[in-house]
Amino acid sequence: MRYVMAVYDGSEHSYSGVLLAAELASRNGVRLHVLSVVPLPKIGLDIATDSAIAASVDSRQQLMEALRADFASRGQQVHLALKVGNHVDEIVRYAIEYNVGQIVIGCTFKSWFDRLSAQAVLHRLIRLAPCPVTLVKKEVTRGSRFALG
């Protein structure tokens, strides 16, 4: 395994996935990559949506910089990347490009509809990913650590 990649959207659940990925990377002596994907709107592109995308990218960049500072305070190195597009396509493309050995995603299902829509995305990701995909359902608060046995 060359790299472990976590997918991060700024939520506590995705942060849980990042923490688990960091521990897996550390245990295996590989580098941690964290990818954040800003989705394109499902409607046609125009000036209004361009500015909305730009605002989303700016917001996500701030979250990524906060994550970089969090890892720096722990003395851990992390490679951060921000992409714009379809979540699954960008995750798979990145995993192939960097020869990722494992993808870790933290997510939650708050409702039946969330579960149904997320399952379709996750099934597609698992089918297309060039490596194993680990789903983290446990939420870990900032500052704590996973205890992997």
LINZIJO-V578336 format. One record per pair of residues at least 12 apart in sequence whose C-alpha atoms are under 10 Angstrom apart, sorted by the first residue. I is the first residue (numbers start at 0). GAP is how many residues later the second one is. If there is no record, write none. Layout:
# LINZIJO-V578336
I | GAP
I | GAP
This chain:
# LINZIJO-V578336
0 | 24
0 | 27
0 | 28
0 | 29
0 | 30
0 | 98
0 | 99
0 | 100
0 | 101
0 | 130
1 | 23
1 | 26
1 | 27
1 | 28
1 | 29
1 | 30
1 | 96
1 | 97
1 | 98
1 | 99
1 | 100
2 | 18
2 | 21
2 | 22
2 | 25
2 | 26
2 | 27
2 | 28
2 | 29
2 | 30
2 | 92
2 | 95
2 | 96
2 | 97
2 | 98
2 | 99
2 | 100
3 | 14
3 | 16
3 | 17
3 | 18
3 | 19
3 | 20
3 | 21
3 | 22
3 | 24
3 | 25
3 | 26
3 | 27
3 | 28
3 | 29
3 | 30
3 | 91
3 | 94
3 | 95
3 | 96
3 | 97
3 | 98
3 | 99
3 | 100
3 | 127
4 | 12
4 | 13
4 | 16
4 | 17
4 | 19
4 | 20
4 | 26
4 | 27
4 | 28
4 | 29
4 | 30
4 | 73
4 | 74
4 | 75
4 | 86
4 | 89
4 | 90
4 | 93
4 | 94
4 | 95
4 | 96
4 | 97
4 | 98
4 | 99
4 | 100
4 | 128
5 | 12
5 | 13
5 | 14
5 | 15
5 | 16
5 | 26
5 | 27
5 | 28
5 | 29
5 | 30
5 | 74
5 | 85
5 | 96
5 | 97
5 | 98
5 | 99
5 | 100
5 | 127
5 | 128
6 | 14
6 | 26
6 | 27
6 | 28
6 | 29
6 | 30
6 | 74
6 | 80
6 | 84
6 | 96
6 | 97
6 | 98
6 | 99
6 | 100
7 | 26
7 | 27
7 | 28
7 | 29
7 | 52
7 | 55
7 | 56
7 | 59
7 | 72
7 | 73
7 | 74
7 | 96
7 | 97
7 | 98
7 | 99
8 | 25
8 | 26
8 | 27
8 | 28
8 | 29
8 | 51
8 | 54
8 | 55
8 | 96
8 | 97
8 | 98
9 | 26
9 | 49
9 | 50
9 | 52
9 | 53
9 | 54
9 | 56
9 | 57
10 | 52
10 | 95
10 | 96
10 | 97
10 | 128
11 | 94
11 | 95
11 | 96
11 | 126
11 | 127
11 | 128
11 | 129
11 | 130
12 | 92
12 | 93
12 | 94
12 | 95
12 | 123
12 | 124
12 | 125
12 | 126
12 | 127
12 | 128
13 | 22
13 | 90
13 | 91
13 | 92
13 | 93
13 | 94
13 | 121
13 | 122
13 | 123
13 | 124
13 | 125
13 | 126
14 | 52
14 | 90
14 | 91
14 | 92
14 | 121
14 | 124
14 | 125
14 | 126
14 | 127
15 | 88
15 | 89
15 | 90
15 | 91
15 | 120
15 | 121
15 | 122
15 | 123
15 | 124
15 | 125
15 | 126
15 | 128
15 | 129
15 | 130
16 | 17
16 | 86
16 | 87
16 | 88
16 | 89
16 | 90
16 | 117
16 | 118
16 | 119
16 | 120
16 | 121
16 | 122
16 | 123
16 | 129
17 | 14
17 | 15
17 | 16
17 | 17
17 | 49
17 | 86
17 | 87
17 | 88
17 | 118
18 | 52
18 | 85
18 | 87
18 | 121
18 | 122
18 | 123
18 | 124
18 | 125
18 | 126
18 | 127
19 | 84
19 | 85
19 | 86
19 | 114
19 | 116
19 | 120
19 | 125
19 | 126
19 | 127
19 | 128
20 | 12
20 | 13
20 | 81
20 | 82
20 | 83
20 | 84
20 | 85
20 | 113
20 | 115
20 | 125
21 | 12
21 | 49
21 | 54
21 | 55
21 | 56
21 | 82
21 | 123
21 | 124
22 | 122
22 | 123
22 | 124
22 | 125
23 | 78
23 | 80
23 | 124
24 | 53
24 | 76
24 | 77
25 | 50
25 | 51
26 | 121
29 | 71
30 | 45
30 | 46
30 | 47
30 | 48
30 | 69
31 | 44
31 | 45
31 | 46
31 | 47
31 | 48
31 | 68
32 | 44
32 | 45
32 | 46
32 | 47
32 | 48
32 | 61
32 | 62
32 | 65
32 | 67
32 | 70
33 | 30
33 | 33
33 | 34
33 | 44
33 | 45
33 | 46
33 | 47
33 | 48
33 | 69
33 | 70
34 | 29
34 | 44
34 | 45
34 | 46
34 | 47
34 | 48
34 | 55
34 | 56
34 | 59
34 | 60
34 | 68
35 | 21
35 | 24
35 | 25
35 | 27
35 | 28
35 | 44
35 | 45
35 | 46
35 | 47
35 | 48
35 | 51
35 | 54
35 | 55
36 | 20
36 | 23
36 | 44
36 | 45
36 | 46
36 | 47
36 | 48
36 | 49
36 | 50
36 | 51
36 | 52
36 | 53
36 | 54
37 | 15
37 | 16
37 | 18
37 | 19
37 | 21
37 | 22
37 | 44
37 | 45
37 | 46
37 | 47
37 | 48
37 | 49
37 | 52
38 | 14
38 | 17
38 | 18
38 | 44
38 | 45
38 | 46
38 | 47
38 | 48
38 | 51
39 | 12
39 | 13
39 | 16
39 | 44
39 | 45
39 | 46
39 | 47
40 | 12
40 | 44
40 | 45
52 | 31
53 | 30
55 | 28
56 | 25
56 | 26
56 | 27
59 | 22
59 | 23
60 | 19
60 | 20
60 | 21
63 | 16
63 | 17
63 | 18
64 | 15
66 | 13
67 | 12
69 | 72
69 | 73
73 | 69
80 | 13
86 | 34
86 | 38
87 | 33
87 | 34
87 | 35
87 | 36
87 | 37
87 | 38
87 | 40
87 | 41
88 | 35
88 | 36
88 | 39
88 | 40
90 | 12
90 | 34
90 | 37
90 | 38
91 | 33
91 | 34
91 | 35
91 | 36
91 | 37
91 | 38
91 | 39
92 | 35
92 | 36
92 | 37
93 | 35
94 | 34
94 | 35
94 | 36
95 | 33
95 | 34
95 | 35
98 | 31
98 | 32
99 | 29
99 | 30
99 | 31
99 | 32
100 | 29
100 | 30
100 | 31
100 | 32
101 | 27
101 | 28
101 | 29
101 | 30
101 | 31
101 | 32
102 | 22
102 | 23
102 | 26
102 | 27
102 | 28
102 | 29
102 | 30
102 | 31
102 | 32
103 | 28
103 | 29
103 | 30
103 | 31
103 | 32
104 | 17
104 | 28
104 | 29
104 | 30
104 | 31
104 | 32
105 | 28
105 | 29
105 | 30
105 | 31
105 | 32
105 | 33
105 | 34
106 | 28
106 | 29
106 | 30
106 | 31
106 | 32
107 | 27
107 | 28
107 | 29
107 | 30
107 | 31
108 | 28
121 | 13
